[in-house]
Amino acid sequence: MPNPAAPRQNGKQLNPEVRKHNFDEVAQIFTKEEALAEANRCLHCKNARCQANCPVGVQIPDFIALVKDGKVGEAASKIMETSLLPAICGRVCPQEKHCEGNCVLKEKFGSVNIGMLERYTADTARKEGLLTTPVCAKSTGKKVACIGSGPSSLAAAAELARAGHQVTVFEALHAFGGVLRYGIPSFRLPREVIDHEIETVKSMGVTFRTDVLVGATETIADLLKEFDAVYVGSGAGLPTLTGIPGENAVGVYSANEFLTRVNLMQAYKFPQTDTPIRIGKRVVVLGGGNSAMDAARCAMRLGPKSVTVAYRRSAAEMPARAAEVEHAKEEGVVFEYLVTPKEVVADETGHVIGLKCTRNELGAPDEKGRRRPVEIPGSEFVMPVDTIIVAIGQKPNPIIAKTTPELKTTERGVLALDEEGKTSMPGVYAGGDIIRGGATVLLAMKDGIEAAKRINQYLQGK
Ligand SMILES: Cc1cc2nc3c(=O)[nH]c(=O)nc-3n(C[C@H](O)[C@H](O)[C@H](O)COP(=O)(O)OP(=O)(O)OC[C@H]3O[C@@H](n4cnc5c(N)ncnc54)[C@H](O)[C@@H]3O)c2cc1C
């Protein structure tokens, strides 16, 4: 009999005093006992709200029932019927918004820890050799190109391969995974987990090519000569900067550059690796989203005296996942709320020595319902800092749109889709951050899966 009232299992975490000096994974995998105890809390609801609120429709009650019966390999296969990246999703998806946020036990006993169960299932099945290669349909003879190798293209490529198409993924960088690899740090998502999930997609016959910047190396028009359809999953890798005076001083990084140096190029191992990184004594990170938390926690691991997150609104409006904020605080990151940066102060050699800011109070809500920050007159002050990391958002790189005039974009610079989810160019489909301008791994995957279905229909009519 399920026991929903049993205490929710949260798993163990590395000690903050130890982990803030290394890049090891913070959250530890469930033990078998913890997994069984947590699986036993699930009520296996008939009309499961957790499943209905999962953007890719993972069969949550069914996989948890299999975990409970000790059938971890079958549980992994059950998840992989709808999501081919379970070890990644179990770690980075905002479960509190989707599955766990809608669990019937949430108010009374605390939601079932679905994220940790998904991760346990995926990791254990892999370690015990219980994963099976997803079955692909007989070859259709059609060829599809996927641009980018982030979660959106990976999901699209896998679905297209399942349908029997021959798929090639083109990635601009020298490594695959998109933000999963260059943005999200290994202490949240170990590199071997990304490698393994990409191996699964490869095992389905998908070909991967690095160092191809579509729009420069070759255009979409070139690809359409060789491929029957193209999926654009090129993400939103162009950083947004503040535009305040002095922002080009030495010691100011965009979060994108900072995280790429640390996570993709592993600059924290320099000189064993090729890329260096300079970190000062006092670091300030501007922003309040997931990028800001990742930048702050990476910066902390590089050994400065202090790391401060400066955010324009209050804690309640901060978009980062609550768990990431908690982890950052445990590791010693300090939060300054209701602060707007006004000017970077540099010394005579051009190096950052401070950040002029004003203090805010909260005003009326904006169009998204979040209360606006309103500057308090006469509240100017200077934060003594020598490294500034700007993590206030990102937008799509315009190279693809610029070199493909047939592709319509919106005023936000994202690719425009019609009501049927098609781009303005026949045979070209798109999804993930390139159409959303910065969202989540799961939404990027959902777009990829849905676009793959549209591509199938398109190819059947071809
Ligand atoms: C630091 C950070 C932390 C995040 N943390 C989380 C989290 O915890 N949970 C969560 O759900 N979401 C998180 N997100 C958001 C999430 O990672 C993104 O929404 C998701 O990765 C988008 O997937 P995508 O496939 O559309 O694009 P991306 O992951 O950006 O991948 C796009 C890929 O396309 C490649 N590319 C770009 N242009 C070209 C071109 N012209 N030719 C060839 N290749 C090209 C890029 O190099 C990249 O590899 C985070 C984002 C950031 C920046």
PDBQT file of the ligand as one rigid body, heavy atoms in Angstrom, charges set to zero:
ROOT
HETATM    1  C1  LIG A 501      23.399  29.293 -17.639  1.00  0.00    +0.000 C 
HETATM    2  C2  LIG A 501      22.050  28.706 -17.942  1.00  0.00    +0.000 A 
HETATM    3  C3  LIG A 501      21.477  27.838 -17.044  1.00  0.00    +0.000 A 
HETATM    4  C4  LIG A 501      20.242  27.266 -17.320  1.00  0.00    +0.000 A 
HETATM    5  N1  LIG A 501      19.686  26.401 -16.423  1.00  0.00    +0.000 NA
HETATM    6  C5  LIG A 501      18.532  25.776 -16.717  1.00  0.00    +0.000 A 
HETATM    7  C6  LIG A 501      17.964  24.808 -15.832  1.00  0.00    +0.000 A 
HETATM    8  O1  LIG A 501      18.477  24.548 -14.763  1.00  0.00    +0.000 OA
HETATM    9  N2  LIG A 501      16.827  24.195 -16.206  1.00  0.00    +0.000 N 
HETATM   10  C7  LIG A 501      16.204  24.458 -17.402  1.00  0.00    +0.000 A 
HETATM   11  O2  LIG A 501      15.187  23.827 -17.708  1.00  0.00    +0.000 OA
HETATM   12  N3  LIG A 501      16.684  25.387 -18.253  1.00  0.00    +0.000 NA
HETATM   13  C8  LIG A 501      17.835  26.047 -17.943  1.00  0.00    +0.000 A 
HETATM   14  N4  LIG A 501      18.346  26.973 -18.808  1.00  0.00    +0.000 N 
HETATM   15  C9  LIG A 501      17.652  27.207 -20.089  1.00  0.00    +0.000 C 
HETATM   16  C10 LIG A 501      17.918  26.058 -21.065  1.00  0.00    +0.000 C 
HETATM   17  O3  LIG A 501      19.237  25.611 -20.958  1.00  0.00    +0.000 OA
HETATM   18  C11 LIG A 501      17.604  26.484 -22.486  1.00  0.00    +0.000 C 
HETATM   19  O4  LIG A 501      16.261  26.936 -22.538  1.00  0.00    +0.000 OA
HETATM   20  C12 LIG A 501      17.795  25.317 -23.462  1.00  0.00    +0.000 C 
HETATM   21  O5  LIG A 501      19.133  24.832 -23.437  1.00  0.00    +0.000 OA
HETATM   22  C13 LIG A 501      17.436  25.732 -24.882  1.00  0.00    +0.000 C 
HETATM   23  O6  LIG A 501      17.714  24.660 -25.734  1.00  0.00    +0.000 OA
HETATM   24  P1  LIG A 501      17.982  24.866 -27.287  1.00  0.00    +0.000 P 
HETATM   25  O7  LIG A 501      18.253  23.515 -27.811  1.00  0.00    +0.000 OA
HETATM   26  O8  LIG A 501      16.883  25.669 -27.874  1.00  0.00    +0.000 OA
HETATM   27  O9  LIG A 501      19.287  25.800 -27.365  1.00  0.00    +0.000 OA
HETATM   28  P2  LIG A 501      20.762  25.661 -26.803  1.00  0.00    +0.000 P 
HETATM   29  O10 LIG A 501      20.842  24.808 -25.612  1.00  0.00    +0.000 OA
HETATM   30  O11 LIG A 501      21.234  27.065 -26.688  1.00  0.00    +0.000 OA
HETATM   31  O12 LIG A 501      21.568  24.962 -27.977  1.00  0.00    +0.000 OA
HETATM   32  C14 LIG A 501      21.744  25.591 -29.218  1.00  0.00    +0.000 C 
HETATM   33  C15 LIG A 501      22.976  25.036 -29.889  1.00  0.00    +0.000 C 
HETATM   34  O13 LIG A 501      23.019  25.529 -31.223  1.00  0.00    +0.000 OA
HETATM   35  C16 LIG A 501      24.339  25.884 -31.552  1.00  0.00    +0.000 C 
HETATM   36  N5  LIG A 501      24.274  26.890 -32.614  1.00  0.00    +0.000 N 
HETATM   37  C17 LIG A 501      23.896  28.184 -32.514  1.00  0.00    +0.000 A 
HETATM   38  N6  LIG A 501      23.921  28.778 -33.710  1.00  0.00    +0.000 NA
HETATM   39  C18 LIG A 501      24.338  27.845 -34.588  1.00  0.00    +0.000 A 
HETATM   40  C19 LIG A 501      24.566  27.871 -35.981  1.00  0.00    +0.000 A 
HETATM   41  N7  LIG A 501      24.373  28.954 -36.696  1.00  0.00    +0.000 N 
HETATM   42  N8  LIG A 501      25.014  26.729 -36.582  1.00  0.00    +0.000 NA
HETATM   43  C20 LIG A 501      25.218  25.594 -35.855  1.00  0.00    +0.000 A 
HETATM   44  N9  LIG A 501      25.006  25.517 -34.526  1.00  0.00    +0.000 NA
HETATM   45  C21 LIG A 501      24.563  26.636 -33.897  1.00  0.00    +0.000 A 
HETATM   46  C22 LIG A 501      24.904  26.418 -30.254  1.00  0.00    +0.000 C 
HETATM   47  O14 LIG A 501      26.325  26.379 -30.255  1.00  0.00    +0.000 OA
HETATM   48  C23 LIG A 501      24.284  25.467 -29.247  1.00  0.00    +0.000 C 
HETATM   49  O15 LIG A 501      25.098  24.344 -29.042  1.00  0.00    +0.000 OA
HETATM   50  C24 LIG A 501      19.567  27.590 -18.530  1.00  0.00    +0.000 A 
HETATM   51  C25 LIG A 501      20.136  28.494 -19.437  1.00  0.00    +0.000 A 
HETATM   52  C26 LIG A 501      21.366  29.044 -19.150  1.00  0.00    +0.000 A 
HETATM   53  C27 LIG A 501      21.975  30.009 -20.144  1.00  0.00    +0.000 C 
ENDROOT
TORSDOF 0
